[in-house]
Amino acid sequence: MANEARVFAEGPDFCKVRQFTVADGTAIAKGALLVFTGATRTAVVHTAAVKKAALGFAVQSKTASDGVTEIGVQRTGVVDAYADGYISTGDIVLAGQTTANRVQALADGYLSVYNFQSQVIGRALENAANGTYCKIALALG
């Protein structure tokens, strides 16, 4: 995988990590953005084609077919995530629409579309150019 975020960017204090179910046959890299599959508390790795509700970032790696079916997901605190396009300090940030495992600034009109509302991750704490790390304050609870 590529474009994984650095989790616990400002330390693990005051971060919420929740467990979600994942497929045993799936490999997941630490820092991968995970999204909702439709089944209760079940996650898959974000791709540009999967426009589902964002769940957070994996706090550990998982090997395919290792027998593990739950993974910790960081839902609050700060992560360093890769930007998909330019992001300004204070922008509302959502799951990237064109590149897997990246985040992007909320574009005009996106909040009027329910599908995009469910993909909101948090707010940018700094400016970032396309393909660079950006500190994101997660607001997933």
Buried (B, 14 or more C-beta within 10 A) or exposed (E): BEBBBBBBBBEEEEBEBBEBBBBEEBBBBBBBBBBBBEEEEBBBBBBBEEBBBBBBBBBBBBEEEEEBBEBBBBBBBBBBBBBBBBBEEEBBBBBBBEBBBBBBBBEEEBEEEEEBEBBBBBBBBBBBEEEEBBBBBBEBE
